[in-house]
Amino acid sequence: MPAADVVPAGWAATVAALPVGTPVAGEVIGRQPFGVLLRMDGVPNAIAPAEITSMPQGMDLPALGALVRGEVFWHADNHQVRVRLDEWRAADE
């Protein structure tokens, strides 16, 4: 996880590197009741939650260490890049 002061300091660069609609890939580094946390390839100071609001009913959260792909769909005011995972979108379509 990046240090707490690094994320806000680099937020403008993170948003510029990951605009809404950007495809991303990364590793699941945390599982929480609200979804999973991703460390994204190429953007070491950004942690992205993939929220369960995007997860179709009946699917399981990816395991710790899983490599996943998705798309940026929102930048939150609390310095988070929100991601919708490809596997969740494909199952929901």
mmCIF file as gemmi writes it, N, C-alpha and C atoms, coordinates in Angstrom:
data_model
loop_
_atom_site.group_PDB
_atom_site.id
_atom_site.type_symbol
_atom_site.label_atom_id
_atom_site.label_alt_id
_atom_site.label_comp_id
_atom_site.label_asym_id
_atom_site.label_entity_id
_atom_site.label_seq_id
_atom_site.pdbx_PDB_ins_code
_atom_site.Cartn_x
_atom_site.Cartn_y
_atom_site.Cartn_z
_atom_site.occupancy
_atom_site.B_iso_or_equiv
_atom_site.pdbx_formal_charge
_atom_site.auth_seq_id
_atom_site.auth_asym_id
_atom_site.pdbx_PDB_model_num
ATOM 1 N N . MET Axp A 1 ? 0.853 -1.179 0 1 0 ? 1 A 1
ATOM 2 C CA . MET Axp A 1 ? 0 0 0 1 0 ? 1 A 1
ATOM 3 C C . MET Axp A 1 ? 0.896 1.239 0 1 0 ? 1 A 1
ATOM 4 N N . PRO Axp A 2 ? 0.548 2.254 -0.775 1 0 ? 2 A 1
ATOM 5 C CA . PRO Axp A 2 ? 1.319 3.496 -0.732 1 0 ? 2 A 1
ATOM 6 C C . PRO Axp A 2 ? 1.122 4.21 0.601 1 0 ? 2 A 1
ATOM 7 N N . ALA Axp A 3 ? 2.107 4.993 0.99 1 0 ? 3 A 1
ATOM 8 C CA . ALA Axp A 3 ? 2.013 5.779 2.221 1 0 ? 3 A 1
ATOM 9 C C . ALA Axp A 3 ? 0.836 6.748 2.117 1 0 ? 3 A 1
ATOM 10 N N . ALA Axp A 4 ? 0.208 7.037 3.266 1 0 ? 4 A 1
ATOM 11 C CA . ALA Axp A 4 ? -1.004 7.865 3.302 1 0 ? 4 A 1
ATOM 12 C C . ALA Axp A 4 ? -0.804 9.236 2.67 1 0 ? 4 A 1
ATOM 13 N N . ASP Axp A 5 ? 0.37 9.825 2.782 1 0 ? 5 A 1
ATOM 14 C CA . ASP Axp A 5 ? 0.587 11.162 2.232 1 0 ? 5 A 1
ATOM 15 C C . ASP Axp A 5 ? 0.916 11.155 0.743 1 0 ? 5 A 1
ATOM 16 N N . VAL Axp A 6 ? 1.3 10.007 0.202 1 0 ? 6 A 1
ATOM 17 C CA . VAL Axp A 6 ? 1.677 9.915 -1.207 1 0 ? 6 A 1
ATOM 18 C C . VAL Axp A 6 ? 0.457 9.992 -2.121 1 0 ? 6 A 1
ATOM 19 N N . VAL Axp A 7 ? -0.639 9.365 -1.729 1 0 ? 7 A 1
ATOM 20 C CA . VAL Axp A 7 ? -1.826 9.311 -2.582 1 0 ? 7 A 1
ATOM 21 C C . VAL Axp A 7 ? -2.4 10.705 -2.847 1 0 ? 7 A 1
ATOM 22 N N . PRO Axp A 8 ? -2.673 11.519 -1.812 1 0 ? 8 A 1
ATOM 23 C CA . PRO Axp A 8 ? -3.198 12.866 -2.108 1 0 ? 8 A 1
ATOM 24 C C . PRO Axp A 8 ? -2.213 13.739 -2.89 1 0 ? 8 A 1
ATOM 25 N N . ALA Axp A 9 ? -0.937 13.612 -2.588 1 0 ? 9 A 1
ATOM 26 C CA . ALA Axp A 9 ? 0.06 14.437 -3.275 1 0 ? 9 A 1
ATOM 27 C C . ALA Axp A 9 ? 0.14 14.115 -4.767 1 0 ? 9 A 1
ATOM 28 N N . GLY Axp A 10 ? -0.112 12.854 -5.123 1 0 ? 10 A 1
ATOM 29 C CA . GLY Axp A 10 ? -0.029 12.459 -6.522 1 0 ? 10 A 1
ATOM 30 C C . GLY Axp A 10 ? -1.371 12.309 -7.205 1 0 ? 10 A 1
ATOM 31 N N . TRP Axp A 11 ? -2.45 12.811 -6.56 1 0 ? 11 A 1
ATOM 32 C CA . TRP Axp A 11 ? -3.792 12.608 -7.093 1 0 ? 11 A 1
ATOM 33 C C . TRP Axp A 11 ? -3.972 13.169 -8.499 1 0 ? 11 A 1
ATOM 34 N N . ALA Axp A 12 ? -3.503 14.354 -8.758 1 0 ? 12 A 1
ATOM 35 C CA . ALA Axp A 12 ? -3.667 14.96 -10.092 1 0 ? 12 A 1
ATOM 36 C C . ALA Axp A 12 ? -3.003 14.093 -11.161 1 0 ? 12 A 1
ATOM 37 N N . ALA Axp A 13 ? -1.829 13.56 -10.872 1 0 ? 13 A 1
ATOM 38 C CA . ALA Axp A 13 ? -1.131 12.689 -11.823 1 0 ? 13 A 1
ATOM 39 C C . ALA Axp A 13 ? -1.892 11.378 -12.006 1 0 ? 13 A 1
ATOM 40 N N . THR Axp A 14 ? -2.471 10.857 -10.928 1 0 ? 14 A 1
ATOM 41 C CA . THR Axp A 14 ? -3.237 9.615 -11.011 1 0 ? 14 A 1
ATOM 42 C C . THR Axp A 14 ? -4.459 9.798 -11.901 1 0 ? 14 A 1
ATOM 43 N N . VAL Axp A 15 ? -5.206 10.889 -11.701 1 0 ? 15 A 1
ATOM 44 C CA . VAL Axp A 15 ? -6.401 11.158 -12.516 1 0 ? 15 A 1
ATOM 45 C C . VAL Axp A 15 ? -6.013 11.355 -13.981 1 0 ? 15 A 1
ATOM 46 N N . ALA Axp A 16 ? -4.885 12.032 -14.22 1 0 ? 16 A 1
ATOM 47 C CA . ALA Axp A 16 ? -4.434 12.239 -15.594 1 0 ? 16 A 1
ATOM 48 C C . ALA Axp A 16 ? -4.037 10.915 -16.254 1 0 ? 16 A 1
ATOM 49 N N . ALA Axp A 17 ? -3.439 10.008 -15.488 1 0 ? 17 A 1
ATOM 50 C CA . ALA Axp A 17 ? -3.001 8.719 -16.035 1 0 ? 17 A 1
ATOM 51 C C . ALA Axp A 17 ? -4.159 7.741 -16.202 1 0 ? 17 A 1
ATOM 52 N N . LEU Axp A 18 ? -5.232 7.933 -15.417 1 0 ? 18 A 1
ATOM 53 C CA . LEU Axp A 18 ? -6.342 6.985 -15.407 1 0 ? 18 A 1
ATOM 54 C C . LEU Axp A 18 ? -7.693 7.679 -15.58 1 0 ? 18 A 1
ATOM 55 N N . PRO Axp A 19 ? -7.922 8.328 -16.718 1 0 ? 19 A 1
ATOM 56 C CA . PRO Axp A 19 ? -9.226 8.97 -16.907 1 0 ? 19 A 1
ATOM 57 C C . PRO Axp A 19 ? -10.339 7.924 -16.968 1 0 ? 19 A 1
ATOM 58 N N . VAL Axp A 20 ? -11.561 8.368 -16.71 1 0 ? 20 A 1
ATOM 59 C CA . VAL Axp A 20 ? -12.724 7.489 -16.798 1 0 ? 20 A 1
ATOM 60 C C . VAL Axp A 20 ? -12.74 6.837 -18.177 1 0 ? 20 A 1
ATOM 61 N N . GLY Axp A 21 ? -12.971 5.528 -18.182 1 0 ? 21 A 1
ATOM 62 C CA . GLY Axp A 21 ? -12.985 4.764 -19.419 1 0 ? 21 A 1
ATOM 63 C C . GLY Axp A 21 ? -11.683 4.042 -19.713 1 0 ? 21 A 1
ATOM 64 N N . THR Axp A 22 ? -10.645 4.315 -18.928 1 0 ? 22 A 1
ATOM 65 C CA . THR Axp A 22 ? -9.35 3.683 -19.143 1 0 ? 22 A 1
ATOM 66 C C . THR Axp A 22 ? -9.394 2.213 -18.733 1 0 ? 22 A 1
ATOM 67 N N . PRO Axp A 23 ? -8.942 1.315 -19.614 1 0 ? 23 A 1
ATOM 68 C CA . PRO Axp A 23 ? -8.818 -0.079 -19.201 1 0 ? 23 A 1
ATOM 69 C C . PRO Axp A 23 ? -7.625 -0.214 -18.252 1 0 ? 23 A 1
ATOM 70 N N . VAL Axp A 24 ? -7.777 -1.025 -17.215 1 0 ? 24 A 1
ATOM 71 C CA . VAL Axp A 24 ? -6.711 -1.231 -16.237 1 0 ? 24 A 1
ATOM 72 C C . VAL Axp A 24 ? -6.556 -2.712 -15.941 1 0 ? 24 A 1
ATOM 73 N N . ALA Axp A 25 ? -5.388 -3.053 -15.437 1 0 ? 25 A 1
ATOM 74 C CA . ALA Axp A 25 ? -5.108 -4.404 -14.962 1 0 ? 25 A 1
ATOM 75 C C . ALA Axp A 25 ? -4.387 -4.264 -13.644 1 0 ? 25 A 1
ATOM 76 N N . GLY Axp A 26 ? -4.55 -5.247 -12.789 1 0 ? 26 A 1
ATOM 77 C CA . GLY Axp A 26 ? -3.862 -5.177 -11.518 1 0 ? 26 A 1
ATOM 78 C C . GLY Axp A 26 ? -4.063 -6.423 -10.688 1 0 ? 26 A 1
ATOM 79 N N . GLU Axp A 27 ? -3.514 -6.374 -9.487 1 0 ? 27 A 1
ATOM 80 C CA . GLU Axp A 27 ? -3.558 -7.491 -8.551 1 0 ? 27 A 1
ATOM 81 C C . GLU Axp A 27 ? -4.475 -7.174 -7.382 1 0 ? 27 A 1
ATOM 82 N N . VAL Axp A 28 ? -5.263 -8.136 -6.967 1 0 ? 28 A 1
ATOM 83 C CA . VAL Axp A 28 ? -6.118 -7.976 -5.794 1 0 ? 28 A 1
ATOM 84 C C . VAL Axp A 28 ? -5.22 -8.02 -4.556 1 0 ? 28 A 1
ATOM 85 N N . ILE Axp A 29 ? -5.202 -6.912 -3.795 1 0 ? 29 A 1
ATOM 86 C CA . ILE Axp A 29 ? -4.353 -6.848 -2.603 1 0 ? 29 A 1
ATOM 87 C C . ILE Axp A 29 ? -5.168 -6.79 -1.312 1 0 ? 29 A 1
ATOM 88 N N . GLY Axp A 30 ? -6.481 -6.74 -1.439 1 0 ? 30 A 1
ATOM 89 C CA . GLY Axp A 30 ? -7.332 -6.723 -0.256 1 0 ? 30 A 1
ATOM 90 C C . GLY Axp A 30 ? -8.745 -7.12 -0.599 1 0 ? 30 A 1
ATOM 91 N N . ARG Axp A 31 ? -9.392 -7.771 0.356 1 0 ? 31 A 1
ATOM 92 C CA . ARG Axp A 31 ? -10.817 -8.129 0.23 1 0 ? 31 A 1
ATOM 93 C C . ARG Axp A 31 ? -11.526 -7.531 1.425 1 0 ? 31 A 1
ATOM 94 N N . GLN Axp A 32 ? -12.582 -6.784 1.145 1 0 ? 32 A 1
ATOM 95 C CA . GLN Axp A 32 ? -13.354 -6.099 2.174 1 0 ? 32 A 1
ATOM 96 C C . GLN Axp A 32 ? -14.838 -6.358 1.941 1 0 ? 32 A 1
ATOM 97 N N . PRO Axp A 33 ? -15.689 -6.044 2.916 1 0 ? 33 A 1
ATOM 98 C CA . PRO Axp A 33 ? -17.133 -6.223 2.701 1 0 ? 33 A 1
ATOM 99 C C . PRO Axp A 33 ? -17.672 -5.418 1.52 1 0 ? 33 A 1
ATOM 100 N N . PHE Axp A 34 ? -17.019 -4.313 1.171 1 0 ? 34 A 1
ATOM 101 C CA . PHE Axp A 34 ? -17.488 -3.466 0.078 1 0 ? 34 A 1
ATOM 102 C C . PHE Axp A 34 ? -16.906 -3.858 -1.271 1 0 ? 34 A 1
ATOM 103 N N . GLY Axp A 35 ? -15.989 -4.812 -1.324 1 0 ? 35 A 1
ATOM 104 C CA . GLY Axp A 35 ? -15.39 -5.229 -2.589 1 0 ? 35 A 1
ATOM 105 C C . GLY Axp A 35 ? -13.929 -5.577 -2.414 1 0 ? 35 A 1
ATOM 106 N N . VAL Axp A 36 ? -13.168 -5.457 -3.499 1 0 ? 36 A 1
ATOM 107 C CA . VAL Axp A 36 ? -11.742 -5.757 -3.445 1 0 ? 36 A 1
ATOM 108 C C . VAL Axp A 36 ? -10.934 -4.497 -3.727 1 0 ? 36 A 1
ATOM 109 N N . LEU Axp A 37 ? -9.69 -4.505 -3.26 1 0 ? 37 A 1
ATOM 110 C CA . LEU Axp A 37 ? -8.758 -3.409 -3.513 1 0 ? 37 A 1
ATOM 111 C C . LEU Axp A 37 ? -7.715 -3.895 -4.504 1 0 ? 37 A 1
ATOM 112 N N . LEU Axp A 38 ? -7.409 -3.046 -5.479 1 0 ? 38 A 1
ATOM 113 C CA . LEU Axp A 38 ? -6.465 -3.404 -6.534 1 0 ? 38 A 1
ATOM 114 C C . LEU Axp A 38 ? -5.247 -2.516 -6.502 1 0 ? 38 A 1
ATOM 115 N N . ARG Axp A 39 ? -4.088 -3.098 -6.725 1 0 ? 39 A 1
ATOM 116 C CA . ARG Axp A 39 ? -2.873 -2.346 -7.043 1 0 ? 39 A 1
ATOM 117 C C . ARG Axp A 39 ? -2.756 -2.427 -8.55 1 0 ? 39 A 1
ATOM 118 N N . MET Axp A 40 ? -2.816 -1.281 -9.214 1 0 ? 40 A 1
ATOM 119 C CA . MET Axp A 40 ? -2.886 -1.262 -10.665 1 0 ? 40 A 1
ATOM 120 C C . MET Axp A 40 ? -1.511 -1.2 -11.305 1 0 ? 40 A 1
ATOM 121 N N . ASP Axp A 41 ? -1.355 -1.958 -12.373 1 0 ? 41 A 1
ATOM 122 C CA . ASP Axp A 41 ? -0.114 -1.975 -13.128 1 0 ? 41 A 1
ATOM 123 C C . ASP Axp A 41 ? 0.189 -0.574 -13.649 1 0 ? 41 A 1
ATOM 124 N N . GLY Axp A 42 ? 1.432 -0.14 -13.473 1 0 ? 42 A 1
ATOM 125 C CA . GLY Axp A 42 ? 1.878 1.127 -14.029 1 0 ? 42 A 1
ATOM 126 C C . GLY Axp A 42 ? 1.521 2.361 -13.226 1 0 ? 42 A 1
ATOM 127 N N . VAL Axp A 43 ? 0.74 2.228 -12.171 1 0 ? 43 A 1
ATOM 128 C CA . VAL Axp A 43 ? 0.342 3.364 -11.341 1 0 ? 43 A 1
ATOM 129 C C . VAL Axp A 43 ? 0.518 2.946 -9.87 1 0 ? 43 A 1
ATOM 130 N N . PRO Axp A 44 ? 1.768 2.926 -9.388 1 0 ? 44 A 1
ATOM 131 C CA . PRO Axp A 44 ? 2.05 2.349 -8.07 1 0 ? 44 A 1
ATOM 132 C C . PRO Axp A 44 ? 1.458 3.107 -6.887 1 0 ? 44 A 1
ATOM 133 N N . ASN Axp A 45 ? 1.133 4.364 -7.044 1 0 ? 45 A 1
ATOM 134 C CA . ASN Axp A 45 ? 0.617 5.145 -5.917 1 0 ? 45 A 1
ATOM 135 C C . ASN Axp A 45 ? -0.899 5.259 -5.917 1 0 ? 45 A 1
ATOM 136 N N . ALA Axp A 46 ? -1.557 4.413 -6.675 1 0 ? 46 A 1
ATOM 137 C CA . ALA Axp A 46 ? -3.018 4.423 -6.702 1 0 ? 46 A 1
ATOM 138 C C . ALA Axp A 46 ? -3.536 3.06 -6.269 1 0 ? 46 A 1
ATOM 139 N N . ILE Axp A 47 ? -4.51 3.083 -5.39 1 0 ? 47 A 1
ATOM 140 C CA . ILE Axp A 47 ? -5.223 1.875 -4.993 1 0 ? 47 A 1
ATOM 141 C C . ILE Axp A 47 ? -6.659 2.054 -5.465 1 0 ? 47 A 1
ATOM 142 N N . ALA Axp A 48 ? -7.181 1.04 -6.128 1 0 ? 48 A 1
ATOM 143 C CA . ALA Axp A 48 ? -8.523 1.154 -6.693 1 0 ? 48 A 1
ATOM 144 C C . ALA Axp A 48 ? -9.458 0.141 -6.07 1 0 ? 48 A 1
ATOM 145 N N . PRO Axp A 49 ? -10.579 0.603 -5.51 1 0 ? 49 A 1
ATOM 146 C CA . PRO Axp A 49 ? -11.591 -0.356 -5.09 1 0 ? 49 A 1
ATOM 147 C C . PRO Axp A 49 ? -12.453 -0.781 -6.282 1 0 ? 49 A 1
ATOM 148 N N . ALA Axp A 50 ? -12.735 -2.07 -6.336 1 0 ? 50 A 1
ATOM 149 C CA . ALA Axp A 50 ? -13.744 -2.589 -7.256 1 0 ? 50 A 1
ATOM 150 C C . ALA Axp A 50 ? -14.921 -2.941 -6.375 1 0 ? 50 A 1
ATOM 151 N N . GLU Axp A 51 ? -15.954 -2.137 -6.438 1 0 ? 51 A 1
ATOM 152 C CA . GLU Axp A 51 ? -17.07 -2.223 -5.495 1 0 ? 51 A 1
ATOM 153 C C . GLU Axp A 51 ? -18.041 -3.342 -5.845 1 0 ? 51 A 1
ATOM 154 N N . ILE Axp A 52 ? -18.666 -3.894 -4.821 1 0 ? 52 A 1
ATOM 155 C CA . ILE Axp A 52 ? -19.634 -4.963 -5.049 1 0 ? 52 A 1
ATOM 156 C C . ILE Axp A 52 ? -20.919 -4.454 -5.694 1 0 ? 52 A 1
ATOM 157 N N . THR Axp A 53 ? -21.123 -3.138 -5.72 1 0 ? 53 A 1
ATOM 158 C CA . THR Axp A 53 ? -22.307 -2.616 -6.418 1 0 ? 53 A 1
ATOM 159 C C . THR Axp A 53 ? -22.234 -2.941 -7.905 1 0 ? 53 A 1
ATOM 160 N N . SER Axp A 54 ? -21.024 -3.21 -8.404 1 0 ? 54 A 1
ATOM 161 C CA . SER Axp A 54 ? -20.83 -3.56 -9.805 1 0 ? 54 A 1
ATOM 162 C C . SER Axp A 54 ? -20.864 -5.067 -10.03 1 0 ? 54 A 1
ATOM 163 N N . MET Axp A 55 ? -20.904 -5.85 -8.964 1 0 ? 55 A 1
ATOM 164 C CA . MET Axp A 55 ? -20.797 -7.301 -9.05 1 0 ? 55 A 1
ATOM 165 C C . MET Axp A 55 ? -22.187 -7.93 -9.201 1 0 ? 55 A 1
ATOM 166 N N . PRO Axp A 56 ? -22.383 -8.732 -10.244 1 0 ? 56 A 1
ATOM 167 C CA . PRO Axp A 56 ? -23.672 -9.402 -10.408 1 0 ? 56 A 1
ATOM 168 C C . PRO Axp A 56 ? -23.954 -10.367 -9.256 1 0 ? 56 A 1
ATOM 169 N N . GLN Axp A 57 ? -25.208 -10.559 -8.948 1 0 ? 57 A 1
ATOM 170 C CA . GLN Axp A 57 ? -25.608 -11.482 -7.894 1 0 ? 57 A 1
ATOM 171 C C . GLN Axp A 57 ? -25.095 -12.876 -8.199 1 0 ? 57 A 1
ATOM 172 N N . GLY Axp A 58 ? -24.627 -13.564 -7.145 1 0 ? 58 A 1
ATOM 173 C CA . GLY Axp A 58 ? -24.17 -14.932 -7.291 1 0 ? 58 A 1
ATOM 174 C C . GLY Axp A 58 ? -22.703 -15.077 -7.634 1 0 ? 58 A 1
ATOM 175 N N . MET Axp A 59 ? -22.01 -13.986 -7.922 1 0 ? 59 A 1
ATOM 176 C CA . MET Axp A 59 ? -20.576 -14.066 -8.211 1 0 ? 59 A 1
ATOM 177 C C . MET Axp A 59 ? -19.788 -13.895 -6.926 1 0 ? 59 A 1
ATOM 178 N N . ASP Axp A 60 ? -18.592 -14.458 -6.897 1 0 ? 60 A 1
ATOM 179 C CA . ASP Axp A 60 ? -17.7 -14.325 -5.754 1 0 ? 60 A 1
ATOM 180 C C . ASP Axp A 60 ? -16.653 -13.262 -6.036 1 0 ? 60 A 1
ATOM 181 N N . LEU Axp A 61 ? -16.137 -12.666 -4.957 1 0 ? 61 A 1
ATOM 182 C CA . LEU Axp A 61 ? -15.029 -11.727 -5.086 1 0 ? 61 A 1
ATOM 183 C C . LEU Axp A 61 ? -13.785 -12.468 -5.556 1 0 ? 61 A 1
ATOM 184 N N . PRO Axp A 62 ? -12.948 -11.835 -6.367 1 0 ? 62 A 1
ATOM 185 C CA . PRO Axp A 62 ? -11.685 -12.467 -6.751 1 0 ? 62 A 1
ATOM 186 C C . PRO Axp A 62 ? -10.816 -12.71 -5.51 1 0 ? 62 A 1
ATOM 187 N N . ALA Axp A 63 ? -9.996 -13.73 -5.565 1 0 ? 63 A 1
ATOM 188 C CA . ALA Axp A 63 ? -9.113 -14.102 -4.457 1 0 ? 63 A 1
ATOM 189 C C . ALA Axp A 63 ? -7.956 -13.125 -4.326 1 0 ? 63 A 1
ATOM 190 N N . LEU Axp A 64 ? -7.388 -13.048 -3.122 1 0 ? 64 A 1
ATOM 191 C CA . LEU Axp A 64 ? -6.161 -12.28 -2.928 1 0 ? 64 A 1
ATOM 192 C C . LEU Axp A 64 ? -5.103 -12.786 -3.899 1 0 ? 64 A 1
ATOM 193 N N . GLY Axp A 65 ? -4.394 -11.858 -4.502 1 0 ? 65 A 1
ATOM 194 C CA . GLY Axp A 65 ? -3.343 -12.213 -5.443 1 0 ? 65 A 1
ATOM 195 C C . GLY Axp A 65 ? -3.822 -12.438 -6.868 1 0 ? 65 A 1
ATOM 196 N N . ALA Axp A 66 ? -5.138 -12.472 -7.078 1 0 ? 66 A 1
ATOM 197 C CA . ALA Axp A 66 ? -5.671 -12.673 -8.432 1 0 ? 66 A 1
ATOM 198 C C . ALA Axp A 66 ? -5.317 -11.483 -9.316 1 0 ? 66 A 1
ATOM 199 N N . LEU Axp A 67 ? -5.024 -11.762 -10.558 1 0 ? 67 A 1
ATOM 200 C CA . LEU Axp A 67 ? -4.796 -10.711 -11.544 1 0 ? 67 A 1
ATOM 201 C C . LEU Axp A 67 ? -6.113 -10.479 -12.269 1 0 ? 67 A 1
ATOM 202 N N . VAL Axp A 68 ? -6.551 -9.23 -12.295 1 0 ? 68 A 1
ATOM 203 C CA . VAL Axp A 68 ? -7.849 -8.89 -12.868 1 0 ? 68 A 1
ATOM 204 C C . VAL Axp A 68 ? -7.711 -7.73 -13.844 1 0 ? 68 A 1
ATOM 205 N N . ARG Axp A 69 ? -8.734 -7.57 -14.662 1 0 ? 69 A 1
ATOM 206 C CA . ARG Axp A 69 ? -8.812 -6.45 -15.606 1 0 ? 69 A 1
ATOM 207 C C . ARG Axp A 69 ? -10.148 -5.75 -15.404 1 0 ? 69 A 1
ATOM 208 N N . GLY Axp A 70 ? -10.163 -4.476 -15.724 1 0 ? 70 A 1
ATOM 209 C CA . GLY Axp A 70 ? -11.393 -3.721 -15.598 1 0 ? 70 A 1
ATOM 210 C C . GLY Axp A 70 ? -11.291 -2.387 -16.298 1 0 ? 70 A 1
ATOM 211 N N . GLU Axp A 71 ? -12.197 -1.485 -15.905 1 0 ? 71 A 1
ATOM 212 C CA . GLU Axp A 71 ? -12.258 -0.152 -16.508 1 0 ? 71 A 1
ATOM 213 C C . GLU Axp A 71 ? -12.552 0.869 -15.423 1 0 ? 71 A 1
ATOM 214 N N . VAL Axp A 72 ? -11.838 1.991 -15.48 1 0 ? 72 A 1
ATOM 215 C CA . VAL Axp A 72 ? -12.089 3.09 -14.545 1 0 ? 72 A 1
ATOM 216 C C . VAL Axp A 72 ? -13.466 3.656 -14.849 1 0 ? 72 A 1
ATOM 217 N N . PHE Axp A 73 ? -14.307 3.783 -13.805 1 0 ? 73 A 1
ATOM 218 C CA . PHE Axp A 73 ? -15.619 4.374 -14.043 1 0 ? 73 A 1
ATOM 219 C C . PHE Axp A 73 ? -15.897 5.587 -13.178 1 0 ? 73 A 1
ATOM 220 N N . TRP Axp A 74 ? -14.991 5.946 -12.259 1 0 ? 74 A 1
ATOM 221 C CA . TRP Axp A 74 ? -15.251 7.106 -11.401 1 0 ? 74 A 1
ATOM 222 C C . TRP Axp A 74 ? -13.993 7.469 -10.624 1 0 ? 74 A 1
ATOM 223 N N . HIS Axp A 75 ? -13.843 8.763 -10.328 1 0 ? 75 A 1
ATOM 224 C CA . HIS Axp A 75 ? -12.803 9.266 -9.429 1 0 ? 75 A 1
ATOM 225 C C . HIS Axp A 75 ? -13.502 9.832 -8.201 1 0 ? 75 A 1
ATOM 226 N N . ALA Axp A 76 ? -13.272 9.241 -7.042 1 0 ? 76 A 1
ATOM 227 C CA . ALA Axp A 76 ? -13.949 9.658 -5.816 1 0 ? 76 A 1
ATOM 228 C C . ALA Axp A 76 ? -13.201 10.8 -5.149 1 0 ? 76 A 1
ATOM 229 N N . ASP Axp A 77 ? -13.934 11.603 -4.386 1 0 ? 77 A 1
ATOM 230 C CA . ASP Axp A 77 ? -13.342 12.742 -3.681 1 0 ? 77 A 1
ATOM 231 C C . ASP Axp A 77 ? -12.314 12.32 -2.64 1 0 ? 77 A 1
ATOM 232 N N . ASN Axp A 78 ? -12.345 11.061 -2.213 1 0 ? 78 A 1
ATOM 233 C CA . ASN Axp A 78 ? -11.391 10.59 -1.204 1 0 ? 78 A 1
ATOM 234 C C . ASN Axp A 78 ? -10.158 9.943 -1.841 1 0 ? 78 A 1
ATOM 235 N N . HIS Axp A 79 ? -9.806 10.382 -3.038 1 0 ? 79 A 1
ATOM 236 C CA . HIS Axp A 79 ? -8.611 9.947 -3.758 1 0 ? 79 A 1
ATOM 237 C C . HIS Axp A 79 ? -8.639 8.47 -4.118 1 0 ? 79 A 1
ATOM 238 N N . GLN Axp A 80 ? -9.775 8.005 -4.577 1 0 ? 80 A 1
ATOM 239 C CA . GLN Axp A 80 ? -9.898 6.627 -5.026 1 0 ? 80 A 1
ATOM 240 C C . GLN Axp A 80 ? -10.304 6.595 -6.492 1 0 ? 80 A 1
ATOM 241 N N . VAL Axp A 81 ? -9.693 5.677 -7.207 1 0 ? 81 A 1
ATOM 242 C CA . VAL Axp A 81 ? -10.058 5.407 -8.592 1 0 ? 81 A 1
ATOM 243 C C . VAL Axp A 81 ? -10.961 4.186 -8.549 1 0 ? 81 A 1
ATOM 244 N N . ARG Axp A 82 ? -12.228 4.352 -8.892 1 0 ? 82 A 1
ATOM 245 C CA . ARG Axp A 82 ? -13.18 3.24 -8.82 1 0 ? 82 A 1
ATOM 246 C C . ARG Axp A 82 ? -13.133 2.451 -10.129 1 0 ? 82 A 1
ATOM 247 N N . VAL Axp A 83 ? -13.148 1.129 -10.004 1 0 ? 83 A 1
ATOM 248 C CA . VAL Axp A 83 ? -13.003 0.239 -11.147 1 0 ? 83 A 1
ATOM 249 C C . VAL Axp A 83 ? -14.175 -0.737 -11.197 1 0 ? 83 A 1
ATOM 250 N N . ARG Axp A 84 ? -14.648 -1.006 -12.391 1 0 ? 84 A 1
ATOM 251 C CA . ARG Axp A 84 ? -15.64 -2.061 -12.632 1 0 ? 84 A 1
ATOM 252 C C . ARG Axp A 84 ? -14.88 -3.183 -13.334 1 0 ? 84 A 1
ATOM 253 N N . LEU Axp A 85 ? -14.859 -4.352 -12.727 1 0 ? 85 A 1
ATOM 254 C CA . LEU Axp A 85 ? -14.099 -5.471 -13.273 1 0 ? 85 A 1
ATOM 255 C C . LEU Axp A 85 ? -14.759 -6.031 -14.528 1 0 ? 85 A 1
ATOM 256 N N . ASP Axp A 86 ? -13.935 -6.435 -15.49 1 0 ? 86 A 1
ATOM 257 C CA . ASP Axp A 86 ? -14.448 -7.004 -16.739 1 0 ? 86 A 1
ATOM 258 C C . ASP Axp A 86 ? -15.311 -8.228 -16.479 1 0 ? 86 A 1
ATOM 259 N N . GLU Axp A 87 ? -14.877 -9.094 -15.554 1 0 ? 87 A 1
ATOM 260 C CA . GLU Axp A 87 ? -15.655 -10.319 -15.304 1 0 ? 87 A 1
ATOM 261 C C . GLU Axp A 87 ? -17.039 -9.992 -14.764 1 0 ? 87 A 1
ATOM 262 N N . TRP Axp A 88 ? -17.182 -8.88 -14.043 1 0 ? 88 A 1
ATOM 263 C CA . TRP Axp A 88 ? -18.479 -8.478 -13.521 1 0 ? 88 A 1
ATOM 264 C C . TRP Axp A 88 ? -19.338 -7.888 -14.625 1 0 ? 88 A 1
ATOM 265 N N . ARG Axp A 89 ? -18.721 -7.102 -15.502 1 0 ? 89 A 1
ATOM 266 C CA . ARG Axp A 89 ? -19.487 -6.517 -16.613 1 0 ? 89 A 1
ATOM 267 C C . ARG Axp A 89 ? -19.973 -7.591 -17.564 1 0 ? 89 A 1
ATOM 268 N N . ALA Axp A 90 ? -19.124 -8.563 -17.884 1 0 ? 90 A 1
ATOM 269 C CA . ALA Axp A 90 ? -19.485 -9.621 -18.831 1 0 ? 90 A 1
ATOM 270 C C . ALA Axp A 90 ? -20.644 -10.452 -18.294 1 0 ? 90 A 1
ATOM 271 N N . ALA Axp A 91 ? -20.65 -10.724 -16.982 1 0 ? 91 A 1
ATOM 272 C CA . ALA Axp A 91 ? -21.697 -11.539 -16.381 1 0 ? 91 A 1
ATOM 273 C C . ALA Axp A 91 ? -23.021 -10.782 -16.279 1 0 ? 91 A 1
ATOM 274 N N . ASP Axp A 92 ? -22.926 -9.448 -16.243 1 0 ? 92 A 1
ATOM 275 C CA . ASP Axp A 92 ? -24.113 -8.613 -16.064 1 0 ? 92 A 1
ATOM 276 C C . ASP Axp A 92 ? -24.793 -8.278 -17.391 1 0 ? 92 A 1
ATOM 277 N N . GLU Axp A 93 ? -24.11 -8.492 -18.501 1 0 ? 93 A 1
ATOM 278 C CA . GLU Axp A 93 ? -24.644 -8.102 -19.821 1 0 ? 93 A 1
ATOM 279 C C . GLU Axp A 93 ? -25.58 -9.134 -20.376 1 0 ? 93 A 1
